[in-house]
């Protein structure tokens, strides 16, 4: 006779960490992929209150290559989603990505983004209590 395993034990998650060991954090009812990303969000809020930052967007998405059809098969678009798009009071904008480590996939998407949009991505890493550019 076949024994059945309760479904709840099959679908239970053991951890909320990502494959890069980053723990998700919720601030202001917004879910961030890492503590570092959440910390940068808090820093941006302070810069906005001080007037240095006019506004910022969370998770802006950019199309790197449109979807296309070849031999009847649909190929999905390739997209890049940054962490923040920040607008400063002097009028310039920065695209910010907070990283724990730079992956091969990110480096490829960064090159495709810079080719298509002619804008740089500023990659930051949290070291101690400071953000440094990587």
C-alpha positions as CSV (number, residue, x, y, z in Angstrom):
1,X,0.0,0.0,0.0
2,X,1.2,3.5,-0.9
3,X,1.7,6.0,1.9
4,X,0.8,9.6,1.2
5,X,2.8,12.5,2.5
6,X,0.8,15.5,3.7
7,X,0.9,18.3,1.1
8,X,1.8,20.9,3.7
9,X,5.1,19.3,4.4
10,X,6.0,19.2,0.7
11,X,5.4,22.9,0.1
12,X,6.7,24.4,3.4
13,X,9.6,26.9,2.9
14,X,12.6,26.5,5.1
15,X,14.0,30.0,4.6
16,X,13.2,33.4,3.1
17,X,16.8,34.0,1.9
18,X,17.7,34.2,-1.7
19,X,20.3,32.2,-3.5
20,X,22.8,35.0,-2.6
21,X,21.9,34.7,1.1
22,X,20.2,38.1,1.1
23,X,17.3,38.5,3.6
24,X,14.2,40.3,2.4
25,X,13.2,43.3,4.4
26,X,9.9,45.3,4.5
27,X,9.9,49.0,5.2
28,X,6.9,51.3,4.6
29,X,5.0,48.3,3.3
30,X,7.6,47.9,0.5
31,X,9.4,44.6,0.2
32,X,13.2,45.0,-0.5
33,X,15.4,42.1,-1.8
34,X,18.1,42.9,0.8
35,X,19.0,44.8,3.9
36,X,21.4,46.9,1.9
37,X,18.7,47.9,-0.6
38,X,16.3,48.8,2.3
39,X,19.1,50.9,3.9
40,X,19.7,52.8,0.7
41,X,15.9,53.5,0.5
42,X,16.0,55.0,4.0
43,X,19.0,57.1,2.9
44,X,17.1,58.4,-0.1
45,X,14.1,59.3,2.0
46,X,16.4,61.5,4.2
47,X,18.0,63.1,1.1
48,X,14.5,63.8,-0.2
49,X,13.5,65.5,3.1
50,X,16.7,67.6,3.0
51,X,15.8,68.7,-0.5
52,X,18.9,67.3,-2.2
53,X,16.8,64.6,-4.0
54,X,13.6,65.8,-5.7
55,X,12.1,62.3,-6.3
56,X,13.0,58.7,-6.8
57,X,11.4,55.6,-8.3
58,X,11.6,52.1,-7.0
59,X,12.3,49.2,-9.4
60,X,12.2,51.1,-12.7
61,X,12.2,48.7,-15.7
62,X,14.0,49.1,-19.0
63,X,13.6,47.0,-22.2
64,X,17.0,45.9,-23.4
65,X,15.6,43.9,-26.4
66,X,12.0,43.7,-27.6
67,X,10.3,40.4,-27.9
68,X,10.3,38.8,-31.4
69,X,8.9,35.9,-33.3
70,X,11.2,33.5,-35.3
71,X,9.9,30.4,-37.1
72,X,6.6,30.6,-35.2
73,X,8.3,30.8,-31.8
74,X,7.9,33.8,-29.6
75,X,11.0,35.0,-27.8
76,X,10.4,37.1,-24.7
77,X,11.8,40.6,-24.3
78,X,15.0,41.0,-22.3
79,X,14.4,43.5,-19.5
80,X,16.5,45.1,-16.8
81,X,15.1,46.3,-13.5
82,X,17.2,48.7,-11.5
83,X,16.7,49.3,-7.8
84,X,16.3,53.1,-7.9
85,X,16.0,56.0,-10.4
86,X,17.0,59.1,-8.5
87,X,16.3,62.7,-9.6
88,X,18.4,65.4,-7.9
89,X,17.6,69.1,-7.4
90,X,20.2,70.2,-10.0
91,X,18.3,68.2,-12.6
92,X,20.5,65.2,-13.2
93,X,19.3,61.6,-12.7
94,X,21.2,58.5,-11.5
95,X,20.2,54.9,-12.0
96,X,21.2,53.0,-8.8
97,X,21.6,49.3,-8.3
98,X,22.6,48.1,-4.8
99,X,24.6,44.9,-5.1
100,X,26.0,42.3,-2.7
101,X,28.0,40.9,-5.6
102,X,28.3,41.5,-9.3
103,X,27.0,38.5,-11.3
104,X,27.8,37.6,-14.9
105,X,24.1,38.2,-15.8
106,X,24.2,41.7,-14.3
107,X,27.4,42.6,-16.2
108,X,25.8,41.5,-19.5
109,X,22.6,43.4,-18.8
110,X,24.6,46.5,-17.7
111,X,26.5,46.5,-21.1
112,X,23.2,46.1,-23.0
113,X,21.6,48.9,-21.0
114,X,24.5,51.3,-21.5
115,X,24.6,50.5,-25.3
116,X,20.9,51.1,-25.7
117,X,20.3,54.0,-23.3
118,X,23.7,55.7,-23.3
119,X,23.4,56.1,-19.5
120,X,25.6,54.5,-16.8
121,X,24.4,52.4,-13.9
122,X,25.8,53.3,-10.6
123,X,26.5,50.1,-8.6
124,X,26.7,50.5,-4.8
125,X,27.7,48.0,-2.1
126,X,27.1,48.5,1.6
127,X,30.5,48.3,3.5
128,X,30.0,48.8,7.2
129,X,27.6,51.7,7.3
130,X,28.7,53.4,4.1
131,X,27.7,52.8,0.5
132,X,30.7,52.5,-1.9
133,X,30.7,52.4,-5.6
134,X,31.8,49.0,-7.1
